[in-house]
C-alpha cells in the first residue's frame, strides 16, 4: 500500500469530509461501506503520522558528555 503524500491536516480534512457525508447524505449501503473503508484507511495513516511525530519529538539532552534521551511530555 503506497503512502499518501498528504500531510496530517489534509488527511484530517478528508476524514472530516467523509464523516460529514456519512452523517448527512442519504447514501446507499454500498456507498456508505466504501466511504467507511476509505475513512478507516485515512484514520490508520493519520495514526501512523502521529506516531512518527511522537518519535521525532523525542528530546535529546546533552549532560556530562552523555546524550540522554527523554520523551516529550506536554504540559496540562
Backbone as CSV, one residue per row, in Angstrom:
resi,resn,N_x,N_y,N_z,CA_x,CA_y,CA_z,C_x,C_y,C_z
1,UNK,0.843,-1.181,0.000,0.000,0.000,0.000,0.887,1.242,0.000
2,UNK,0.734,2.098,-0.970,1.530,3.310,-1.087,1.039,4.356,-0.100
3,UNK,1.989,5.015,0.534,1.648,6.073,1.488,1.212,7.316,0.736
4,UNK,0.261,8.002,1.297,-0.198,9.262,0.737,0.850,10.329,0.987
5,UNK,0.971,11.254,0.057,1.898,12.365,0.238,1.213,13.536,0.938
6,UNK,-0.039,13.361,1.327,-0.760,14.431,2.013,-0.267,14.557,3.443
7,UNK,-0.323,15.779,3.952,0.087,15.982,5.334,-1.087,15.642,6.261
8,UNK,-0.788,15.664,7.552,-1.778,15.274,8.557,-3.054,16.110,8.457
9,UNK,-2.893,17.430,8.306,-4.050,18.325,8.264,-4.937,18.038,7.044
10,UNK,-4.311,17.754,5.910,-5.084,17.412,4.707,-5.844,16.105,4.903
11,UNK,-5.180,15.137,5.520,-5.838,13.855,5.782,-7.005,14.020,6.749
12,UNK,-6.815,14.831,7.782,-7.905,15.067,8.734,-9.074,15.778,8.056
13,UNK,-8.781,16.698,7.158,-9.838,17.374,6.408,-10.650,16.391,5.584
14,UNK,-9.957,15.459,4.928,-10.644,14.441,4.134,-11.478,13.528,5.034
15,UNK,-10.938,13.202,6.184,-11.661,12.356,7.141,-12.925,13.061,7.641
16,UNK,-12.821,14.354,7.909,-13.995,15.134,8.331,-15.039,15.191,7.221
17,UNK,-14.581,15.322,5.982,-15.493,15.339,4.834,-16.244,14.010,4.727
18,UNK,-15.529,12.913,4.884,-16.151,11.589,4.821,-17.155,11.427,5.960
19,UNK,-16.767,11.830,7.146,-17.661,11.731,8.302,-18.942,12.525,8.072
20,UNK,-18.795,13.721,7.546,-19.953,14.567,7.276,-20.887,13.912,6.259
21,UNK,-20.311,13.332,5.211,-21.129,12.651,4.201,-21.877,11.479,4.814
22,UNK,-21.176,10.715,5.654,-21.812,9.557,6.275,-22.933,9.974,7.223
23,UNK,-22.791,11.135,7.851,-23.798,11.601,8.804,-24.986,12.270,8.122
24,UNK,-24.761,12.958,7.021,-25.825,13.786,6.456,-26.388,13.298,5.120
25,UNK,-25.555,12.703,4.286,-26.032,12.287,2.966,-26.850,11.002,3.053
26,UNK,-27.790,10.907,2.146,-28.558,9.672,2.040,-27.824,8.791,1.031
27,UNK,-27.020,7.899,1.567,-26.177,7.046,0.741,-26.702,5.623,0.743
28,UNK,-26.389,4.927,-0.337,-26.718,3.502,-0.366,-25.770,2.771,0.580
29,UNK,-26.098,1.563,0.898,-25.254,0.760,1.777,-23.864,0.611,1.163
30,UNK,-23.810,0.335,-0.138,-22.525,0.193,-0.825,-21.679,1.462,-0.714
31,UNK,-22.286,2.620,-0.959,-21.572,3.895,-0.885,-21.078,4.151,0.544
32,UNK,-21.930,3.852,1.508,-21.557,4.041,2.905,-20.375,3.161,3.296
33,UNK,-20.400,1.916,2.874,-19.314,0.983,3.200,-18.005,1.439,2.549
34,UNK,-18.079,1.887,1.291,-16.877,2.368,0.602,-16.292,3.585,1.309
35,UNK,-17.149,4.518,1.709,-16.669,5.699,2.427,-16.086,5.304,3.779
36,UNK,-16.731,4.377,4.456,-16.230,3.906,5.748,-14.848,3.279,5.594
37,UNK,-14.672,2.435,4.568,-13.371,1.809,4.307,-12.306,2.867,4.036
38,UNK,-12.640,3.851,3.221,-11.702,4.930,2.919,-11.346,5.689,4.198
39,UNK,-12.356,5.967,5.022,-12.128,6.653,6.284,-11.220,5.864,7.212
40,UNK,-11.394,4.557,7.257,-10.548,3.714,8.113,-9.094,3.741,7.632
41,UNK,-8.884,3.726,6.317,-7.520,3.799,5.771,-6.881,5.136,6.125
42,UNK,-7.636,6.211,5.989,-7.130,7.545,6.313,-6.842,7.642,7.806
43,UNK,-7.727,7.094,8.622,-7.539,7.099,10.075,-6.250,6.373,10.450
44,UNK,-5.993,5.249,9.821,-4.767,4.487,10.089,-3.543,5.305,9.692
45,UNK,-3.607,5.955,8.547,-2.485,6.774,8.092,-2.245,7.955,9.036
46,UNK,-3.333,8.574,9.514,-3.205,9.671,10.486,-2.531,9.168,11.756
47,UNK,-2.935,8.011,12.224,-2.348,7.430,13.423,-0.851,7.174,13.225
48,UNK,-0.472,6.665,12.060,0.940,6.422,11.760,1.722,7.736,11.757
49,UNK,1.125,8.780,11.178,1.790,10.086,11.157,1.958,10.633,12.571
50,UNK,0.950,10.446,13.414,1.048,10.887,14.805,2.139,10.115,15.553
51,UNK,2.201,8.817,15.330,3.232,8.019,15.982,4.627,8.444,15.525
52,UNK,4.787,8.716,14.226,6.072,9.191,13.716,6.442,10.532,14.340
53,UNK,5.457,11.417,14.453,5.712,12.726,15.058,6.119,12.563,16.517
54,UNK,5.460,11.663,17.218,5.787,11.433,18.624,7.228,10.955,18.767
55,UNK,7.653,10.084,17.870,9.033,9.602,17.900,10.011,10.748,17.644
56,UNK,9.651,11.647,16.728,10.537,12.759,16.396,10.591,13.799,17.498
57,UNK,9.553,13.830,18.352,9.502,14.813,19.427,10.351,14.368,20.611
58,UNK,11.023,13.236,20.459,11.939,12.793,21.498,13.024,13.855,21.657
59,UNK,13.282,14.245,22.883,14.238,15.315,23.158,15.586,14.714,23.537
60,UNK,16.628,15.247,22.891,17.982,14.825,23.250,18.604,15.887,24.141
61,UNK,19.047,15.479,25.299,19.699,16.385,26.242,21.153,15.947,26.411
62,UNK,22.032,16.911,26.310,23.438,16.589,26.496,23.861,17.025,27.901
63,UNK,24.224,16.049,28.712,24.681,16.341,30.071,25.927,15.515,30.363
64,UNK,26.946,16.175,30.847,28.205,15.497,31.223,28.733,14.614,30.101
65,UNK,28.763,15.153,28.904,29.252,14.437,27.714,28.464,13.161,27.414
66,UNK,27.294,13.046,27.983,26.401,11.921,27.670,25.217,12.470,26.906
67,UNK,24.663,11.664,26.071,23.414,12.052,25.423,22.316,11.252,26.096
68,UNK,21.390,11.975,26.644,20.281,11.360,27.371,19.008,11.612,26.565
69,UNK,18.243,10.591,26.349,17.026,10.706,25.561,15.831,10.668,26.496
70,UNK,14.931,11.634,26.339,13.704,11.668,27.142,12.532,11.890,26.206
71,UNK,11.419,11.312,26.537,10.215,11.526,25.755,9.623,12.887,26.071
72,UNK,9.074,13.523,25.072,8.410,14.812,25.236,7.106,14.589,25.980
73,UNK,6.868,15.354,27.033,5.617,15.278,27.791,4.981,16.663,27.763
74,UNK,3.847,16.822,27.081,3.205,18.136,27.012,2.654,18.544,28.372
75,UNK,2.643,19.853,28.617,2.088,20.359,29.866,0.577,20.422,29.792
76,UNK,-0.077,20.133,30.921,-1.507,20.286,31.116,-2.326,19.788,30.026
